[in-house]
């Protein structure tokens, strides 16, 4: 954690929370990325526009950062493509299996005191910790 900045992290967390509250208040929807993305592909016509704009906003955020800061945000991929693709497929499978993702359960579900979200967060955090421990012991690092 060489580049941790509590001020920017707090501002980012506040913005995520504010966006989740605004989406729930103004649209009655939960800001879970997997559900938003899935709905942008499979939802009925009248429910797609806000989802597409949400995804566009996620993609446009680094461009806005670069425009304001004059440089790209620091980002480095340290794994090879097969590992990244396998991880993406496993995450996608897990979000379908768990009826939501970390943003839906972790940010929105916990703030609503959802029992299902509490169980999901405990399970995916635990599974993540075990996976990292096993992979580090097998592959080193």
C-alpha positions in Angstrom: 0.0 0.0 0.0 2.6 2.5 -1.1 0.2 4.9 -2.8 -2.7 4.9 -0.2 -4.2 8.3 0.4 -6.9 8.5 3.0 -8.3 11.8 1.7 -8.8 10.6 -1.9 -10.0 7.2 -0.6 -12.6 8.9 1.6 -13.7 11.2 -1.2 -14.0 8.2 -3.6 -16.0 6.2 -0.9 -18.3 9.1 -0.3 -18.9 9.5 -4.0 -19.7 5.8 -4.4 -22.1 6.0 -1.4 -23.7 9.2 -2.8 -24.2 7.6 -6.2 -25.8 4.5 -4.6 -28.1 6.6 -2.5 -29.1 8.8 -5.5 -29.8 5.7 -7.7 -31.9 4.2 -5.0 -33.7 7.4 -4.2 -34.3 8.7 -7.8 -34.7 5.4 -9.6 -35.5 2.8 -7.0 -32.6 0.6 -8.2 -29.6 -0.9 -6.5 -26.2 0.1 -7.8 -24.9 -3.5 -8.2 -22.6 -3.5 -11.3 -23.3 -7.0 -12.4 -27.1 -6.4 -12.3 -26.7 -3.1 -14.0 -24.5 -4.6 -16.7 -26.7 -7.7 -17.2 -29.8 -5.4 -17.4 -28.1 -3.3 -20.0 -28.0 -6.4 -22.2 -31.1 -8.3 -21.2 -33.6 -5.8 -19.7 -36.7 -4.5 -21.4 -36.4 -1.5 -23.6 -37.6 1.1 -21.1 -35.1 0.0 -18.5 -31.9 0.1 -20.6 -31.0 3.8 -20.9 -30.0 4.5 -17.3 -28.1 1.2 -17.2 -26.1 2.0 -20.4 -25.4 5.5 -19.1 -24.2 4.0 -15.7 -21.7 1.7 -17.6 -20.6 4.6 -19.8 -19.9 6.6 -16.7 -17.8 3.8 -15.3 -15.7 3.6 -18.4 -15.5 7.4 -18.8 -14.3 8.0 -15.3 -10.6 7.4 -16.0 -10.8 9.7 -19.1 -12.2 12.4 -16.8 -9.4 11.8 -14.3 -6.8 12.2 -17.1 -8.5 15.4 -18.2 -8.5 16.9 -14.7 -5.1 15.6 -13.6 -3.3 15.8 -16.9 -2.2 12.1 -16.7 -3.7 8.7 -16.6 -4.5 7.1 -13.2 -1.9 4.7 -12.1 -2.8 1.2 -13.3 -0.7 -1.9 -13.9 -1.7 -5.4 -14.9 0.7 -7.9 -13.4 -1.0 -11.1 -14.5 -1.1 -12.8 -17.9 -4.2 -12.9 -20.0 -5.3 -16.5 -19.3 -5.3 -15.7 -15.6 -7.3 -12.5 -16.2 -9.8 -14.2 -18.4 -10.3 -17.1 -16.0 -10.7 -14.7 -13.1 -13.3 -12.7 -15.1 -15.3 -15.8 -15.9 -15.2 -17.0 -12.3 -16.3 -13.6 -11.1 -19.2 -13.6 -13.6 -20.2 -17.1 -12.6 -20.0 -16.1 -8.9 -22.2 -13.0 -9.4 -24.9 -15.1 -11.0 -24.6 -17.8 -8.3 -24.6 -15.3 -5.5 -27.4 -13.1 -7.1 -25.2 -10.1 -7.1 -21.7 -8.7 -6.9 -19.5 -7.0 -4.4 -20.9 -3.6 -5.2 -24.5 -4.7 -4.9 -24.1 -6.8 -1.8 -21.1 -5.0 -0.2 -22.1 -1.4 -0.7 -25.8 -1.4 -1.2 -26.9 -4.6 0.6 -24.9 -4.0 3.8 -26.2 -0.5 4.1 -29.7 -1.8 3.9 -28.9 -4.4 6.5 -29.8 -7.2 4.1 -29.2 -10.6 5.8 -28.5 -12.2 2.3 -25.9 -9.5 1.6 -24.2 -10.0 5.0 -23.9 -13.7 4.2 -22.7 -13.1 0.7 -20.1 -10.6 1.8 -18.8 -12.9 4.4 -18.6 -15.7 1.9 -16.9 -13.8 -0.9 -14.4 -12.1 1.4 -13.6 -15.4 3.0 -13.2 -17.2 -0.4 -11.0 -14.3 -1.6 -8.7 -14.6 1.4 -8.4 -18.4 1.1 -7.8 -18.1 -2.7 -5.0 -15.5 -2.2 -3.4 -17.6 0.6 -3.5 -20.8 -1.5 -2.2 -19.1 -4.7 0.6 -17.4 -2.8 1.6 -20.7 -1.2 1.5 -22.6 -4.5 2.9 -19.9 -6.9 4.8 -17.8 -4.3 4.8 -14.0 -4.1 
